[in-house]
């Protein structure tokens, strides 16, 4: 599955009282990145965010750093898309700040869940592992 990349420069207005990236800002960018992946398959006006499955911050983000968000569709349900998002230091993919899944729902104009007919068949080992992890989320 295709990966979508989004880059963000951490500026002074993005900082908390400790001088590091405010959690709300990284969460906003995290969901936005996931939405971009979902919108690659569905009309943006027919997508709503149902759940951010978890957000564990692994490292502080400093001002002036550039964060790269990589997002890809990991799995689908009848009306849902599970998107995997990873945020890391641009140019240093091993320095992961946060990673997890977001579930988006395909909805009608009345915001009722609506089947989308999309099936994801992973082509890589990474894609297969992400799909296994995404399917496990549906059981919780």
C-alpha positions in Angstrom: 0.0 0.0 0.0 1.2 3.5 -0.8 2.7 5.6 2.0 1.8 9.3 2.2 4.4 11.6 3.7 3.7 14.9 5.4 6.4 17.2 6.9 6.0 19.7 9.7 8.5 22.3 11.0 8.2 22.7 14.8 7.9 26.4 15.5 7.8 28.4 18.7 4.0 28.6 18.6 3.9 24.8 18.6 5.7 24.5 22.0 4.5 23.7 25.5 5.7 25.2 28.7 8.7 22.9 28.7 9.9 24.2 25.4 9.1 21.0 23.5 6.3 20.2 21.0 2.9 20.4 22.6 1.1 17.0 22.7 -2.1 18.5 21.2 -0.2 19.8 18.2 1.5 16.5 17.4 -1.9 14.7 17.9 -3.5 17.2 15.4 -0.8 16.5 12.8 -1.0 12.8 13.5 -4.8 12.7 12.7 -4.4 15.0 9.7 -1.7 12.6 8.3 -4.0 9.6 8.7 -6.9 11.5 7.1 -4.7 12.2 4.1 -4.2 8.5 3.6 -7.9 7.7 4.0 -8.8 10.5 1.6 -6.6 8.8 -1.0 -9.3 6.1 -1.3 -12.5 7.9 -0.2 -14.1 11.3 -0.8 -12.9 13.5 2.1 -16.4 14.8 2.9 -17.4 11.1 3.6 -14.8 10.4 6.2 -15.0 10.8 9.9 -12.4 9.9 12.6 -13.8 7.2 14.9 -10.8 6.4 17.1 -7.1 7.1 17.7 -6.0 3.8 19.1 -3.2 5.1 21.2 -0.5 7.7 21.4 2.6 7.0 23.4 5.2 9.8 23.0 8.6 8.2 22.7 10.9 11.3 22.6 10.5 15.0 23.1 10.4 17.1 19.9 12.5 20.3 19.9 11.9 23.6 18.2 13.5 23.7 14.7 13.2 20.0 14.1 11.2 18.7 11.1 8.9 15.8 11.7 7.9 13.4 9.0 4.5 11.7 9.2 4.2 8.5 7.2 0.7 7.1 6.9 -0.8 4.1 5.0 -4.0 2.1 5.0 -3.4 -1.0 7.0 -6.8 -2.7 6.8 -10.4 -2.2 6.0 -13.8 -3.2 7.4 -17.2 -2.9 5.8 -17.4 0.8 6.6 -14.0 1.4 8.2 -10.4 2.1 7.3 -7.5 1.5 9.7 -4.6 3.8 9.0 -1.1 3.3 10.4 0.7 6.6 11.2 4.3 7.0 12.2 6.0 10.3 13.1 9.7 10.5 13.0 12.6 12.9 12.8 12.9 13.8 9.1 16.0 12.1 7.6 16.2 9.8 10.6 13.4 7.2 10.3 14.8 5.3 13.3 14.0 8.3 15.6 10.3 7.6 16.1 8.3 10.1 18.1 4.9 8.4 18.0 3.3 5.6 16.0 -0.1 3.9 16.1 -3.4 3.4 14.3 -6.5 5.5 13.6 -9.8 4.2 12.5 -11.8 6.3 10.1 -15.4 5.6 9.1 -17.0 6.1 5.6 -20.3 7.9 6.1 -23.3 9.0 4.1 -24.4 12.7 3.9 -26.4 12.0 7.1 -23.2 10.8 8.8 -24.4 7.2 9.0 -21.9 4.5 8.4 -21.9 3.4 4.8 -20.1 0.5 3.1 -17.2 1.5 0.9 -16.4 -1.8 -0.9 -12.6 -1.4 -0.4 -10.5 -4.4 0.3 -6.8 -4.2 1.1 -4.4 -7.0 0.1 -0.9 -6.3 1.5 1.9 -6.8 -1.0 4.9 -6.5 1.4 5.8 -8.2 4.7 5.5 -4.8 6.5 2.0 -4.4 5.0 1.1 -7.9 6.2 2.3 -7.2 9.7 0.4 -3.9 9.9 -2.7 -5.6 8.7 -2.4 -8.2 11.5 -1.9 -5.5 14.1 -4.9 -3.5 12.7 -7.2 -6.6 12.7 -6.2 -7.2 16.4 -7.5 -3.6 17.2 -11.0 -4.6 16.0 -11.2 -7.2 18.7 -10.6 -4.7 21.5 
